[in-house]
Amino acid sequence: MSDDFFYRISLIGFLIIFSSMVFFLTKYRDKKDNTISQTSNTELINFLKL
């Protein structure tokens, strides 16, 4: 296997892993923000009921 072919495979593999990591981190951050905003809304509703 030539070095050029190996470097291309390595680059493509790195790009796939990096892009999937960024995708899942953004999805996790969005999910975390939603739970935090839902918690603050619940606390606000409980405060207004008092």
FENPEBEL-V943817 format. One record per run of one state. SS is the DSSP state (h for helix, s for strand, l for the rest). FROM is the first residue (numbers start at 0). LEN is the number of residues. Records with the same first field share a line. If there is no record, write none. Layout:
SS = FROM-LEN ; FROM-LEN
This chain:
l = 0-2 ; 49-1
h = 2-47
